Amino acid sequence: MTPAPGRERPVSAVATGRGDDGTTGLLFGGGRVTKDDPRVDAYGTIDEAVAALGMARAALGVTAQDGALHPALGDLAELVLRFQRELFVAASELATNPDAWDRLVDGQTRVSAAMLEGVETVLRETERTITMPREFVVPGETAASAALEVGRTVLRRAERRIVALERTGHVPGEHLLPYVNRLADLLWVLARAAEQAEARTATPSRPGGRSRPGTTQETAVVGGTSS
């Protein structure tokens, strides 16, 4: 691409200038597509979720440095990192040109059954350790739990984008959509676990409401998507 008059081509491994025309490349030698392509929108939303989970991991790191990290949260940062890395797999699947779907590898560039099962296992195990709120809750009790909630809501948006892609036959594998759905469920549960490990109670959405054991917020319609 020829630089615009009066502009020099950026001298940077990141700012190559190739996307200045509003296009980006897909994986595995696929052709370039516009940056508002539904696939780019979907994997870009996954990228947002990875960043939000990075905020949660950073918050846990600060708490640990301050010596205030509860023992029950000791493995949470590593767990969050695991899911950040797995989301790169989900993004790779979304970013692959259909002509190259046969080159996708389970667990590396395509969400696998084992990845989905892994999320479900952590979800079941974590649910047994927390007290479920009865009603909708307002995020913000701790920095880590709030960041986990941001990750959850961004994943719900990614889920909506993936549903639209699946409707038009642009989702390669059968596990991608269930994985994103289940991981969003898990992030809600992990947020409650982060709060309760710090002896904090989720704030109910109604003034004067009580967070008591009962139906989870994620059982209802959250962020426009049912869990």
Order of alpha helices (4+ residues) and beta strands (2+ residues): beta-beta-alpha-alpha-alpha-beta-alpha-alpha-beta-beta-beta
